[in-house]
Amino acid sequence: MNRSTCWLIAGVVSVWFSSTLYAAEPAFEGKTIRIIVGFSAGGGFDTYSRAIARHMSRHIPGNPSIIVENMTGAGSIVAANHMYRIAKPDGLTIGNFHGFQILNQVLGAPGIEFDARKFEWLGVPVQDSGACALTRASGITNLEQWRTAKQPVKLGGVGPGDASYGMARVLKEVLGLPVQPIPGYKGTAEIRLAAESGELAGGCWQWESIKVIWRKSLEAGEVNIVIQLVVKTHPELAKVPLASSLAKTDEARLLLQAAVHDPNSITRPYSLPPGTPKDRVQILQKAFMDTMKDPEFLADAKKAQLDIDPVAAEEVEKTVARFFKLNASLVAKLKEILK
């Protein structure tokens, strides 16, 4: 291909993208985009969404206003169902529900009325890192102590369908650690309080949240991260062993990936309703990822102690597709493990 041909192709692409942006302006100019968050105000999902809402408008043609609305219920299933069944596919409603609900769809969990394969994904602001935090008072400060514990270690969880409970179940049923999962807590803040009172040894959820809400106890050595449930070591937890080191069979590794690693990588997905016009989807996908690189947004996120490690839409789609490719026997075992 000669130089003149290359310049011609580049020019055509540039004109096409510019015309797409121009055509998109009427769709967004003077409008308001709503981000529907499946959890209550003040939590991690809400905090990320409000930070994104403050900055994403600059990257959308027409600079629409962006507001956040909280639609709680059933671990964010209510919000996900709303995005699928009720929200208009016009690019003016963005959903933010828990990625674990995608696995729950595959497992046939009650209450789910959406098909995750039909959402239009924008991306994820951070790949969450599963970890287990145990109090020093529990007597478990490292993995070897846990492996050889004579009594099951009590880990708090919300309940079936929630990541905190799911990780505890996986540690027990897949990796063979002595664990007694204790469901029934409203959230990680309540689990932390129960651990501090001695009711629990601790719990497993995202390191990105643990290091914020338990910062003082971690710094004082009153709480220890004993194991991390990630594919590769988190740079802030260089000396903490990986749960995968306990997975001795191919099946155990597949179960760990399906129940923990993949859900954690898309814990906080942003999506559009099925049927949203492709040009608007592309504009908002680009705007989302441009926001993740925006210096003002990154400064805002740092101030709020929000980690940013984005996942693009195409990677979210690949992860979602993997859930639906799990073979029937593996799905049956996951149902039993996460019940």
SEMARSE-651883 format. One record per residue (C-alpha): residue number from 1; chain; z, x, y. Coordinates in Angstrom, 3 decimals. Example, Ala and Ser with C-alpha at 12.3 -4.5 7.8 and 13.67 -1.06 7.14 Angstrom:
BEGIN
1 / A / 7.800 / 12.300 / -4.500
2 / A / 7.140 / 13.670 / -1.060
This chain:
BEGIN
1 / A / 0.000 / 0.000 / 0.000
2 / A / -1.048 / 1.514 / 3.351
3 / A / 1.077 / 1.659 / 6.483
4 / A / -0.774 / -1.138 / 8.304
5 / A / -0.234 / -3.505 / 5.380
6 / A / 3.509 / -2.701 / 5.333
7 / A / 3.769 / -3.425 / 9.062
8 / A / 1.897 / -6.699 / 8.559
9 / A / 4.280 / -7.829 / 5.803
10 / A / 7.312 / -6.825 / 7.853
11 / A / 5.946 / -8.761 / 10.807
12 / A / 5.375 / -11.890 / 8.732
13 / A / 8.927 / -11.733 / 7.318
14 / A / 10.372 / -11.229 / 10.805
15 / A / 8.432 / -14.172 / 12.234
16 / A / 9.437 / -16.369 / 9.277
17 / A / 13.152 / -15.562 / 9.639
18 / A / 13.052 / -16.000 / 13.426
19 / A / 11.340 / -19.372 / 13.058
20 / A / 13.920 / -20.394 / 10.438
21 / A / 16.757 / -19.523 / 12.811
22 / A / 15.044 / -21.396 / 15.646
23 / A / 14.487 / -24.459 / 13.472
24 / A / 18.128 / -24.409 / 12.414
25 / A / 19.481 / -24.576 / 15.978
26 / A / 19.016 / -28.371 / 16.351
27 / A / 20.872 / -28.854 / 13.052
28 / A / 23.969 / -27.094 / 14.360
29 / A / 23.815 / -27.085 / 18.165
30 / A / 26.411 / -29.394 / 19.672
31 / A / 27.753 / -30.245 / 16.210
32 / A / 31.103 / -29.679 / 14.527
33 / A / 31.421 / -28.065 / 11.108
34 / A / 34.479 / -29.010 / 9.063
35 / A / 36.056 / -26.659 / 6.540
36 / A / 37.869 / -28.829 / 3.984
37 / A / 40.781 / -26.824 / 2.541
38 / A / 42.302 / -28.082 / -0.690
39 / A / 45.820 / -26.921 / 0.175
40 / A / 48.400 / -27.552 / 2.872
41 / A / 48.522 / -25.920 / 6.288
42 / A / 50.217 / -22.535 / 6.486
43 / A / 49.328 / -21.311 / 2.997
44 / A / 46.936 / -18.527 / 2.026
45 / A / 43.852 / -20.718 / 1.658
46 / A / 44.510 / -22.365 / 5.002
47 / A / 45.155 / -19.033 / 6.740
48 / A / 41.870 / -17.531 / 5.529
49 / A / 39.936 / -20.652 / 6.515
50 / A / 41.382 / -20.787 / 10.024
51 / A / 40.562 / -17.107 / 10.573
52 / A / 36.990 / -17.697 / 9.391
53 / A / 36.699 / -20.805 / 11.573
54 / A / 37.640 / -18.807 / 14.670
55 / A / 34.734 / -16.379 / 14.224
56 / A / 31.940 / -17.800 / 12.046
57 / A / 30.422 / -19.949 / 14.814
58 / A / 29.083 / -16.847 / 16.580
59 / A / 26.879 / -16.157 / 13.558
60 / A / 25.389 / -19.669 / 13.263
61 / A / 22.347 / -20.704 / 15.343
62 / A / 23.468 / -23.197 / 17.988
63 / A / 27.096 / -21.979 / 17.839
64 / A / 28.678 / -25.177 / 16.497
65 / A / 32.395 / -25.822 / 16.717
66 / A / 34.299 / -25.226 / 13.459
67 / A / 37.520 / -27.009 / 12.573
68 / A / 39.768 / -26.913 / 9.501
69 / A / 41.001 / -30.033 / 7.724
70 / A / 43.553 / -29.969 / 4.920
71 / A / 42.927 / -32.271 / 1.942
72 / A / 45.672 / -31.619 / -0.575
73 / A / 46.147 / -32.890 / -4.092
74 / A / 45.931 / -31.871 / -7.755
75 / A / 45.669 / -28.139 / -7.103
76 / A / 42.677 / -28.728 / -4.774
77 / A / 40.776 / -30.991 / -7.224
78 / A / 40.892 / -33.778 / -4.624
79 / A / 39.060 / -31.565 / -2.110
80 / A / 36.530 / -30.377 / -4.710
81 / A / 35.792 / -33.964 / -5.781
82 / A / 35.369 / -34.942 / -2.129
83 / A / 32.856 / -32.148 / -1.568
84 / A / 30.889 / -33.220 / -4.626
85 / A / 30.968 / -37.016 / -4.326
86 / A / 31.555 / -37.905 / -0.672
87 / A / 30.715 / -35.091 / 1.786
88 / A / 27.256 / -35.367 / 3.340
89 / A / 24.853 / -32.587 / 2.307
90 / A / 23.935 / -31.741 / 5.897
91 / A / 25.503 / -28.292 / 6.255
92 / A / 28.326 / -29.643 / 8.402
93 / A / 31.000 / -29.749 / 5.682
94 / A / 32.217 / -26.596 / 3.919
95 / A / 34.653 / -26.787 / 1.014
96 / A / 37.395 / -24.331 / 0.104
97 / A / 39.126 / -25.147 / -3.183
98 / A / 40.711 / -23.038 / -5.922
99 / A / 38.175 / -21.200 / -8.087
100 / A / 40.382 / -21.723 / -11.150
101 / A / 39.257 / -25.361 / -11.089
102 / A / 35.795 / -24.219 / -12.171
103 / A / 37.252 / -22.927 / -15.431
104 / A / 39.249 / -26.160 / -15.692
105 / A / 35.982 / -28.101 / -15.575
106 / A / 34.724 / -26.131 / -18.580
107 / A / 38.013 / -26.816 / -20.367
108 / A / 37.706 / -30.564 / -19.729
109 / A / 40.760 / -30.859 / -17.480
110 / A / 41.544 / -34.421 / -16.337
111 / A / 40.657 / -35.589 / -12.838
112 / A / 37.630 / -33.344 / -12.294
113 / A / 34.613 / -35.309 / -11.058
114 / A / 32.430 / -32.409 / -9.929
115 / A / 29.929 / -30.096 / -11.582
116 / A / 30.500 / -26.580 / -10.213
117 / A / 26.957 / -25.559 / -11.189
118 / A / 25.538 / -27.868 / -8.522
119 / A / 27.527 / -26.643 / -5.509
120 / A / 25.805 / -24.357 / -3.009
121 / A / 28.042 / -21.301 / -2.680
122 / A / 28.558 / -19.358 / 0.565
123 / A / 30.785 / -16.597 / -0.800
124 / A / 34.405 / -15.503 / -1.192
125 / A / 36.348 / -13.543 / 1.457
126 / A / 38.393 / -11.468 / -0.985
127 / A / 38.483 / -10.679 / -4.691
128 / A / 42.074 / -11.440 / -5.581
129 / A / 44.051 / -9.093 / -7.799
130 / A / 46.376 / -10.651 / -10.341
131 / A / 49.772 / -8.946 / -10.713
132 / A / 53.243 / -9.655 / -12.062
133 / A / 56.258 / -9.093 / -9.834
134 / A / 59.660 / -8.877 / -11.509
135 / A / 63.055 / -8.434 / -9.901
136 / A / 65.105 / -5.337 / -10.565
137 / A / 67.968 / -7.668 / -11.524
138 / A / 65.893 / -8.897 / -14.478
139 / A / 66.188 / -5.462 / -16.037
140 / A / 62.413 / -5.126 / -16.364
141 / A / 61.035 / -2.470 / -14.029
142 / A / 58.118 / -1.162 / -16.106
143 / A / 55.735 / -2.295 / -18.838
144 / A / 57.479 / -0.430 / -21.662
145 / A / 60.761 / -2.208 / -20.905
146 / A / 58.882 / -5.488 / -20.965
147 / A / 57.097 / -4.746 / -24.248
148 / A / 60.398 / -3.950 / -25.956
149 / A / 62.501 / -6.702 / -24.343
150 / A / 64.674 / -8.501 / -26.896
151 / A / 64.520 / -11.781 / -24.986
152 / A / 61.404 / -13.474 / -23.553
153 / A / 60.959 / -12.745 / -19.856
154 / A / 61.037 / -15.940 / -17.784
155 / A / 57.996 / -16.261 / -15.506
156 / A / 57.639 / -19.164 / -13.096
157 / A / 54.454 / -21.188 / -12.749
158 / A / 53.177 / -24.369 / -11.165
159 / A / 51.840 / -25.807 / -14.412
160 / A / 48.710 / -26.183 / -16.561
161 / A / 45.572 / -25.679 / -14.499
162 / A / 47.242 / -23.287 / -12.072
163 / A / 46.612 / -19.521 / -12.026
164 / A / 50.313 / -18.535 / -11.976
165 / A / 51.046 / -20.505 / -15.131
166 / A / 47.750 / -19.454 / -16.711
167 / A / 48.445 / -15.735 / -16.269
168 / A / 51.899 / -16.121 / -17.842
169 / A / 50.388 / -17.933 / -20.820
170 / A / 47.706 / -15.264 / -21.264
171 / A / 50.312 / -12.480 / -21.257
172 / A / 52.169 / -14.280 / -24.036
173 / A / 49.402 / -15.733 / -26.196
174 / A / 46.630 / -13.152 / -25.755
175 / A / 48.424 / -9.881 / -25.055
176 / A / 51.607 / -10.477 / -27.028
177 / A / 54.193 / -9.744 / -24.358
178 / A / 57.575 / -11.491 / -24.727
179 / A / 57.149 / -14.212 / -22.099
180 / A / 58.687 / -17.611 / -21.518
181 / A / 56.449 / -19.461 / -19.038
182 / A / 58.489 / -21.887 / -16.932
183 / A / 56.287 / -24.532 / -15.263
184 / A / 57.262 / -27.095 / -12.649
185 / A / 57.431 / -25.059 / -9.432
186 / A / 55.583 / -26.324 / -6.362
187 / A / 54.131 / -22.946 / -5.453
188 / A / 54.636 / -19.210 / -5.273
189 / A / 57.214 / -19.446 / -2.482
190 / A / 59.438 / -21.548 / -4.746
191 / A / 58.887 / -19.143 / -7.669
192 / A / 59.956 / -16.243 / -5.444
193 / A / 63.164 / -18.045 / -4.407
194 / A / 63.963 / -18.890 / -8.031
195 / A / 63.506 / -15.230 / -8.999
196 / A / 65.736 / -14.064 / -6.159
197 / A / 68.468 / -16.459 / -7.317
198 / A / 68.250 / -15.147 / -10.894
199 / A / 66.757 / -18.347 / -12.295
200 / A / 63.577 / -16.432 / -13.197
201 / A / 62.637 / -12.800 / -13.786
202 / A / 59.613 / -13.239 / -11.522
203 / A / 56.055 / -14.474 / -11.660
204 / A / 52.379 / -13.586 / -11.757
205 / A / 49.962 / -14.428 / -8.983
206 / A / 47.781 / -12.587 / -6.464
207 / A / 48.895 / -9.151 / -5.237
208 / A / 47.351 / -10.015 / -1.867
209 / A / 49.991 / -12.735 / -1.522
210 / A / 52.875 / -10.973 / -3.283
211 / A / 52.801 / -7.973 / -0.943
212 / A / 53.095 / -10.260 / 2.087
213 / A / 55.761 / -12.745 / 1.008
214 / A / 57.862 / -10.201 / -0.939
215 / A / 57.244 / -7.182 / 1.294
216 / A / 60.868 / -6.361 / 2.146
217 / A / 62.031 / -6.640 / -1.474
218 / A / 59.152 / -4.457 / -2.657
219 / A / 59.973 / -1.825 / -0.043
220 / A / 63.664 / -1.918 / -1.017
221 / A / 62.891 / -1.570 / -4.733
222 / A / 64.433 / -4.948 / -5.490
223 / A / 61.092 / -6.170 / -6.842
224 / A / 58.592 / -4.192 / -8.916
225 / A / 54.955 / -4.760 / -9.823
226 / A / 55.027 / -4.180 / -13.576
227 / A / 51.449 / -4.989 / -14.624
228 / A / 48.172 / -5.841 / -12.895
229 / A / 45.598 / -8.287 / -14.223
230 / A / 42.385 / -6.842 / -12.838
231 / A / 39.262 / -5.151 / -14.185
232 / A / 39.996 / -1.871 / -12.409
233 / A / 43.123 / -0.469 / -10.793
234 / A / 43.862 / -1.725 / -7.306
235 / A / 44.114 / 1.270 / -4.930
236 / A / 47.535 / 0.104 / -3.722
237 / A / 48.822 / -0.098 / -7.306
238 / A / 47.553 / 3.215 / -8.651
239 / A / 50.534 / 3.770 / -10.983
240 / A / 50.751 / 0.221 / -12.332
241 / A / 49.164 / -0.266 / -15.797
242 / A / 46.365 / -2.748 / -16.434
243 / A / 46.856 / -5.769 / -18.660
244 / A / 43.570 / -4.881 / -20.349
245 / A / 45.319 / -1.851 / -21.882
246 / A / 47.129 / -4.337 / -24.144
247 / A / 43.944 / -6.110 / -25.246
248 / A / 43.226 / -4.652 / -28.682
249 / A / 40.310 / -6.834 / -29.812
250 / A / 36.985 / -7.959 / -28.368
251 / A / 38.210 / -11.547 / -28.447
252 / A / 41.331 / -10.648 / -26.461
253 / A / 39.191 / -8.903 / -23.853
254 / A / 36.863 / -11.915 / -23.587
255 / A / 39.806 / -14.288 / -23.218
256 / A / 41.333 / -12.056 / -20.541
257 / A / 38.065 / -11.989 / -18.600
258 / A / 37.516 / -15.742 / -18.854
259 / A / 41.084 / -16.824 / -18.111
260 / A / 42.109 / -14.200 / -15.549
261 / A / 39.538 / -11.665 / -14.320
262 / A / 36.696 / -14.044 / -13.479
263 / A / 38.905 / -16.749 / -11.879
264 / A / 40.666 / -14.117 / -9.767
265 / A / 37.351 / -12.748 / -8.490
266 / A / 36.470 / -16.163 / -7.043
267 / A / 39.910 / -17.589 / -6.284
268 / A / 38.935 / -18.652 / -2.733
269 / A / 35.276 / -19.792 / -2.826
270 / A / 33.485 / -21.518 / 0.049
271 / A / 30.810 / -24.056 / -0.839
272 / A / 28.450 / -26.757 / 0.402
273 / A / 27.762 / -30.112 / -1.272
274 / A / 24.913 / -30.368 / -3.787
275 / A / 21.614 / -31.237 / -2.138
276 / A / 22.223 / -29.383 / 1.127
277 / A / 18.804 / -28.291 / 2.486
278 / A / 17.981 / -24.754 / 1.397
279 / A / 17.290 / -23.501 / 4.923
280 / A / 20.760 / -24.564 / 6.050
281 / A / 22.317 / -23.055 / 2.931
282 / A / 20.656 / -19.703 / 3.664
283 / A / 21.703 / -19.753 / 7.317
284 / A / 25.333 / -20.455 / 6.405
285 / A / 25.359 / -17.895 / 3.572
286 / A / 24.205 / -15.234 / 6.011
287 / A / 26.667 / -16.410 / 8.665
288 / A / 29.531 / -16.231 / 6.170
289 / A / 28.745 / -12.665 / 5.111
290 / A / 28.084 / -11.579 / 8.717
291 / A / 31.525 / -12.931 / 9.606
292 / A / 33.056 / -10.759 / 6.875
293 / A / 31.670 / -7.692 / 8.741
294 / A / 32.473 / -8.920 / 12.250
295 / A / 34.829 / -6.406 / 13.972
296 / A / 36.693 / -9.187 / 15.800
297 / A / 37.200 / -11.125 / 12.579
298 / A / 38.359 / -7.997 / 10.732
299 / A / 40.864 / -7.237 / 13.504
300 / A / 42.118 / -10.814 / 13.329
301 / A / 42.407 / -10.603 / 9.526
302 / A / 44.313 / -7.321 / 9.726
303 / A / 46.764 / -8.813 / 12.197
304 / A / 47.356 / -11.715 / 9.808
305 / A / 47.639 / -9.297 / 6.831
306 / A / 44.594 / -10.830 / 5.140
307 / A / 42.690 / -8.503 / 2.816
308 / A / 38.904 / -8.696 / 3.087
309 / A / 36.779 / -7.727 / 0.078
310 / A / 33.943 / -10.259 / 0.114
311 / A / 31.823 / -11.578 / -2.736
312 / A / 28.318 / -12.789 / -1.851
313 / A / 26.953 / -16.171 / -2.918
314 / A / 24.731 / -14.805 / -5.676
315 / A / 27.695 / -13.065 / -7.342
316 / A / 29.745 / -16.271 / -7.176
317 / A / 26.861 / -18.091 / -8.869
318 / A / 26.774 / -15.485 / -11.653
319 / A / 30.520 / -15.807 / -12.254
320 / A / 30.320 / -19.605 / -12.313
321 / A / 27.435 / -19.389 / -14.794
322 / A / 29.515 / -17.161 / -17.112
323 / A / 32.143 / -19.876 / -17.464
324 / A / 29.520 / -22.294 / -18.742
325 / A / 28.146 / -19.760 / -21.227
326 / A / 31.459 / -19.355 / -23.063
327 / A / 31.033 / -20.243 / -26.717
328 / A / 32.766 / -23.315 / -28.093
329 / A / 35.328 / -21.423 / -30.177
330 / A / 36.427 / -19.372 / -27.161
331 / A / 36.719 / -22.523 / -25.036
332 / A / 38.850 / -24.145 / -27.748
333 / A / 41.197 / -21.139 / -27.778
334 / A / 41.412 / -21.141 / -23.986
335 / A / 42.386 / -24.806 / -24.056
336 / A / 45.194 / -24.016 / -26.479
337 / A / 46.368 / -20.974 / -24.503
338 / A / 46.356 / -22.668 / -21.090
339 / A / 47.755 / -26.034 / -22.171
